[in-house]
Amino acid sequence: MNRKVRHESKLKAMVEINMTPLMDLTFTLLIVFIITMPILDFTTDVTPPKMTTENKIPEEDAGAIQITLDRDGNCGINGLPVPFSEIENQLKSLQGMGRTHVRIRADGARPYDEIISLIRPAKHCGLSVQLETQGE
């Protein structure tokens, strides 16, 4: 009993390719591109408008108290330097003279909590507050 051992290769060549995953991928990509292409056409311009107004805003209003905060952190009321601790007392005295609202102009480099510390005393005195900005 002579047995001839024949080693057949377990690996057989694939005769056909399964097309189902390829078709799924193709349809998925097609659907994604169909949905995203119209969105690419609709863009929104978000550039800010130019400040080219002819009418200048008056620097001083008769009823307004002007509070300034410069780049170094120095505070002033109507052009006179005032420490942060004295702001509420100054605002109360100016309110007694008939002033009704406060305009705050602060340097953009200052932290916002310093601007809030200017708003609080004005609100405690019952004054309305406006924040001013400058165009670049």
C-alpha positions as CSV (number, residue, x, y, z in Angstrom):
1,M,0.0,0.0,0.0
2,N,1.8,2.7,-1.4
3,R,0.1,5.9,-0.7
4,K,0.9,8.8,-2.8
5,V,0.4,11.9,-0.9
6,R,-0.7,14.6,-3.1
7,H,-0.6,18.1,-1.7
8,E,-3.2,20.2,-3.3
9,S,-3.0,23.8,-2.7
10,K,-5.7,25.0,-0.4
11,L,-5.5,28.5,-1.9
12,K,-7.4,28.7,-5.1
13,A,-7.4,31.6,-7.4
14,M,-10.5,33.9,-7.1
15,V,-12.3,33.7,-10.3
16,E,-14.8,36.5,-9.5
17,I,-14.7,39.8,-7.6
18,N,-17.5,40.6,-5.2
19,M,-18.9,43.9,-6.6
20,T,-21.4,44.6,-3.8
21,P,-19.0,46.6,-1.5
22,L,-17.6,48.5,-4.5
23,M,-21.1,49.5,-5.6
24,D,-22.0,50.5,-2.0
25,L,-19.0,52.7,-1.8
26,T,-19.7,54.2,-5.3
27,F,-23.3,55.1,-4.4
28,T,-22.3,56.5,-1.0
29,L,-19.7,58.8,-2.6
30,L,-22.2,59.8,-5.3
31,I,-24.8,60.7,-2.6
32,V,-22.3,62.7,-0.6
33,F,-21.2,64.7,-3.6
34,I,-24.7,65.3,-4.7
35,I,-25.6,66.8,-1.3
36,T,-22.4,68.8,-0.8
37,M,-22.0,70.4,-4.3
38,P,-25.0,72.7,-4.0
39,I,-23.9,73.9,-0.6
40,L,-20.5,75.0,-2.0
41,D,-22.3,77.4,-4.4
42,F,-24.1,79.3,-1.6
43,T,-21.5,81.2,0.3
44,T,-22.1,84.2,2.6
45,D,-19.9,87.3,2.6
46,V,-18.9,88.1,6.2
47,T,-16.6,91.0,5.7
48,P,-17.6,93.9,7.9
49,P,-18.8,97.1,6.2
50,K,-16.5,100.1,5.8
51,M,-17.1,103.0,8.1
52,T,-17.6,105.8,5.5
53,T,-20.3,107.8,7.2
54,E,-20.4,111.5,6.5
55,N,-22.0,112.3,9.8
56,K,-19.5,112.2,12.6
57,I,-20.6,111.2,16.1
58,P,-20.2,114.2,18.4
59,E,-17.4,113.6,21.0
60,E,-19.3,115.3,23.8
61,D,-22.9,115.1,24.5
62,A,-24.4,117.6,27.0
63,G,-26.0,114.9,29.1
64,A,-23.3,112.2,28.8
65,I,-20.5,111.4,31.1
66,Q,-17.5,110.3,29.1
67,I,-15.4,107.5,30.9
68,T,-12.2,106.5,29.2
69,L,-9.8,103.6,29.8
70,D,-6.5,103.9,28.0
71,R,-4.0,101.2,26.9
72,D,-2.1,101.5,30.2
73,G,-5.2,101.0,32.3
74,N,-5.6,104.6,33.4
75,C,-9.2,105.7,33.9
76,G,-10.6,109.1,33.4
77,I,-14.0,110.9,33.6
78,N,-14.6,113.7,31.2
79,G,-10.9,114.0,30.5
80,L,-9.7,114.1,34.1
81,P,-7.8,111.2,35.6
82,V,-9.7,109.3,38.3
83,P,-8.7,106.1,40.1
84,F,-11.0,103.1,39.9
85,S,-11.9,103.3,43.6
86,E,-13.3,106.9,43.1
87,I,-15.4,106.2,40.0
88,E,-18.7,105.6,41.8
89,N,-18.3,108.8,44.0
90,Q,-17.6,110.9,40.9
91,L,-20.5,109.4,39.0
92,K,-22.9,110.2,42.0
93,S,-21.7,113.8,42.0
94,L,-22.1,114.2,38.3
95,Q,-25.6,112.5,38.4
96,G,-26.6,115.2,41.0
97,M,-25.8,117.8,38.3
98,G,-28.4,116.3,35.9
99,R,-26.3,113.9,33.9
100,T,-28.3,110.9,32.7
101,H,-26.1,108.5,30.9
102,V,-22.5,107.3,30.6
103,R,-20.4,106.6,27.5
104,I,-17.5,104.3,28.0
105,R,-14.6,104.3,25.6
106,A,-12.0,101.7,26.4
107,D,-8.9,100.6,24.6
108,G,-9.3,97.2,22.8
109,A,-6.2,95.8,24.4
110,R,-7.7,96.0,28.0
111,P,-9.4,92.9,29.5
112,Y,-13.1,93.0,29.5
113,D,-13.4,92.6,33.2
114,E,-12.0,96.1,33.6
115,I,-14.7,97.4,31.4
116,I,-17.3,95.6,33.5
117,S,-15.8,97.3,36.6
118,L,-16.6,100.6,34.9
119,I,-20.1,99.6,34.0
120,R,-21.1,98.4,37.5
121,P,-20.7,101.8,39.3
122,A,-22.7,103.5,36.6
123,K,-25.5,100.9,37.0
124,H,-25.4,101.3,40.8
125,C,-26.0,105.1,40.3
126,G,-29.0,104.4,37.9
127,L,-27.3,105.8,34.8
128,S,-27.7,104.3,31.4
129,V,-24.5,103.0,29.8
130,Q,-23.3,103.1,26.2
131,L,-20.1,101.4,25.0
132,E,-18.2,103.2,22.2
133,T,-16.0,101.6,19.7
134,Q,-13.6,103.1,17.1
135,G,-13.3,102.0,13.5
136,E,-9.9,100.8,12.5
